[in-house]
Amino acid sequence: MLIKSKGNKDKKPWMHPSRKKILDVMHGRDSGNATVGWDKAKEKKEVGDRWFDANGKEWEQHEGFKIAVTQYDDARTFLDTLNVCKSKECKTFNPKGANLRFIKQSGYCINCLVEREAKFKVAGLYDNYQYWKMNLKALGILKDDLASFEQARRDVETVPGIVNEDGTIEKWNLPSNIEQIKADMDSDIENIKELIIKFQTAVDEDWNIIKEKHNEIFEH
């Protein structure tokens, strides 16, 4: 004969809160503050996507893996562009030697630059283009020279010297003809300024002739 235990009278079967939450939601019942123990589906990242995690760290998705983005990545990306030909149709793979030098100077590898410069010949503008390039380079050198001369001229106004270990200052004796040196430097500076004006004028004249064709060739 079996006797029903009083301790089990009207006792409801135990159910895990998470499962109860799921059933309550499915049947539209209020389940109080119980929470469901599953995670939100992860968003799929595409190659090149960037995002920040909960700690504020930036990540970038690559093919099959992710990598942390550092403060140097943007600078590294910019430097990489200096080693790549700007032409979208460029067929030069992994440029080295002369090709790399041409890219650093003009932005284009040898073949792509020759192809573009040939269009100036067809248009009858090649001489103007060549003079514009050469004068523009010379103009940059002259401006650098001017900056150096002007700095040297300012330095002449200050008597040079050194600080000794005991804190005393030892001043150097300047040449007796220092005023003549200043006058010569002033003359050199004025000559450079005149050359800059001449080269700038030449650059502007040739640029006005070729700029429309130049923009058509190099910006498309």
KAMO-V881833 format. One line per field, one symbol per residue. ss: DSSP state (H for helix, E for strand, C for the rest). phi: phi as a letter, one per 40 degrees, with the letter a starting at -180 (. if undefined). psi: psi as a letter, one per 40 degrees, with the letter a starting at -180 (. if undefined). A space follows every 50 residues. Layout:
BEGIN
ss=???
phi=???
psi=???
END
This chain:
BEGIN
ss=CCCCCHHHCCCCCCCCHHHHHHHHHHHCCCCCCCCCCCCCCCCCCCCCCE EECCCCCEEEEECCEEEECCCCHHHHHHHHHCCCCCCCCCCCCCCCHHHH HHHHHHCCCHHHHHHHHHHHHHCCCHHHHHHHHHHHHHHHHHHHHHHHHH HHHHHHCCCCEEECCCCCEEECCCCCCHHHHHHHHHHHHHHHHHHHHHHH HHHHHHHHHHHHHHHHHHCC
phi=.bbccccccfccccbcdccccccccccgccbgccbccbccdcccccdhcb abcccgccbbcbcgabaccbccccccccccccbbccccccbccfcafcdc cccccbgbcdcccccccccccccgbccccccccccccccccccccccccc cccccccbccabccccgcbbccccdccdcccccccccccccccccccccc cccccccccbdcccccccbb
psi=hhhhhddehehiiihhddddddddddefiheaeiihfiihhhhhhiheii ihadeehiihhaheiiihhieedddddddddeehhehdehehhghibddd dddddeeiidddddddddddddefeddddddddddddddddddddddddd ddddddehhiiihideeihhiihiidfddddddddddddddddddddddd dddddddddedddddddee.
END
